[in-house]
Every structure is written in C-alpha cells, then in structure tokens.
C-alpha cells in the first residue's frame, strides 16, 4: 500500500532577474532652472543592469540634460512603472528634457531585444506653444552607437509610452529608426497605447514634427516594423516611411497634417488597416509598392486642391485600397498618378460625401491603368473615375 506524502513547493526569487534605481529622486523643481540633472544617476543604473533583466525606475519627475543610452545590450527591459501620458495636463511622472535644444533623450542603438515600457518623455520642462525649443529626437535607434562599430539592431519594443512635444519644434521626431539608413534595423514594435504628441500645433496646418520616422536615408532598410494601437496627435507627419516597411494597424490619428507619408525608397510590403483618422490634410501621401490600405475610417480630410486624401504618387507594383470608410466630406478620396499596372480600388464607402462633383475620385492617370475596369464593379454609385484622361461616373 502506497503511503501518502506531502509535496512542498518552495519558490525562490531570482534576484538577478530585476533591479531598481534608488539613486534618483522625485524632484519638485523639475520644471525650473534649479532642477537636478538626474541623467548621470539613471545612466549608472542602466550600465549596472545586466542583460536579460528588467530595470525598474520609480514613477518620479526627473529632469535630464544628457542623452540616456542603451548601447550594445541584449534583452534589457526598462520599466518606469507609470501610465502613458493622456493629456491635457503636462505634469505626469517622467523624463523632462532640460538639456540643449535639439538633443536626443534616449538612444538604443546597437542593441537587440530591448523593451522600454510605461515611461513618459517630455521634450522640454515647460509647455511653450510658440517656441521651437526642446529636444528634437526623443527615442533614436540605429545600427551602431555614434562612436562604435557596426552592430545589428533588431527586435526592439516600445510600449505604453508618452512621447510629448512641449513646443512647436519643426525638427521634433518621436521615434527615429535608422536615420543613417544602414542595414538591419528590423522587427521594431511601437504599441500598447503609446501616446505621441508631436507639437503644440492646434490644427493640421499648424502641426509640426514627425511621430515615427522609418529610415531617413531612404534605403531598403528598417523592415518588418509594427506600429499598432497607438495615438498620434498634432504631427506634421504622424508616420514617415522613407525606407523599409511597416504594418500600421488599429491606431488613432487626430489633428495631423499627413498621417502616413511615404517617400522615395519606401518598399511597402505592409498593411495599413483598422485605423481611425480624423482631421488631417491627407491620410496617405507618396509612392508605395506592395501596400494594402484596407478597412480604415477616414474623416474630415482636407487635401490640397487637386490631390486626394489617399494620394498615390510613384511606386510600380501591386497595391490594394479597399473597404475604407470616407466620412465628413467633400474631398477627393483616392487620387493616383501612379504609372504602375496594378492599383486595385474597390468596396470603399463614402457615407457623408455627396454623389456630386469631385467629392470622391478614382484618378488613375498612367497608361498602365488602361486595363483597369471602367465598369465600376465594386465601386460606389456616383464614383467619378478618371482613367488616362477618360472620365466616367459609376451608375
């Protein structure tokens, strides 16, 4: 007969898996010239934290005058233990830039599998709705530190952050990924209700700065990025894809100039889907290859005369625009001067745009579009199409 026995489970905490930074203080003078520069203390904690661990910072108000760096590290997590900025106040715990104008707040170049979460970054100590002062680059990630050797930089995640432009700085960039255009700045994620406020501009025409910039140099780099479940406001360009690719999904965009700007070198290979955009000059502008724009809600768009809210210029490969909801018109919804052979636009809805004039236009001007159907299959009644100069209205 088997005898009963007692199984005792002992849980032993793994001390090396986490650390804290007790050297910093909650500085009541963080907005003033008397603020303590706590960048050296925080940097010391970052340097001491081991790879494959989490460094916890207390939810304090801290001023920094120098760039915080996470160089050549692997699987280090920085957790500030606070909620992301939700506005309209500008006094939540976080890092407040007190250094020289044009500075960088955090640089994670040359590191892999880095996570930064639950932190707020303010580009200046005080709100200045008419000035251009403050930090210009909030979070920067490139293949190598400024003075170091080339190092692959992959799989970084930024979650539940507040990235706040406190001024009208036209050079503001919330996330600057691969500004030099070198290879292997890949598999980056910005998610988790990260709030990006680029400026204090109160309208699309006043908004300045860039929320996320992917590959300033415009080479085929910075690929396989995911920007999902975030909030973008008051940006001249909320997301700029100068090179590489990204899937952009389930974000809230409000009061931006151009929501997604695609420059020469953008390779596409991504999906723009499930986003909600209100009050913008354009939703997508630029040349895109292999991009799918599906099931977005786009409202109160005000593109320049003769241009579309989705304005495709350049690119030569397959592209699909379908299932999008265009509200609060009138405006040209989809406009293309693309000369490529395979732009497919169908199943979009125009609930608040009258069936008259050029409230919405499919303008496919290149010779490659002569083969596109002009029978309006899948297009809304009253849609005005322009195929290589031949106009028609969908019955």
Secondary structure, DSSP 8 states (H G I E B T S, - for coil): --------------GGGEEE-TT----TTTTSTT--B-HHHHHHHHHHS-TTSEEE--S-EEEESS-EE--S-BS-EEE--S----SS-S-SSEEEE-S-TT-EEEE-TT-BS-EEES-EEESSSS--TT---S-SEEEEE-SS-TTS----EE--EEES-EEE--S--TT-EEEEE-TT--S-EES-EEESS-EEE--S--STTT--SEEEEE-TT-SS-S-SEEEES-EEES-SEEEEESSB-EEEES-EEEEEEEEEEE-TTB---EEEES-EEEEEEEEEEE--SSEEEES-EEEEE---TT--SEEE-S--S-EEEES-EEES--S--EEE---SS-EEEES-B-TTS-SSTTSSEEEE-SGGGGGS--S-TTS-TT-EEEETTEEEE--
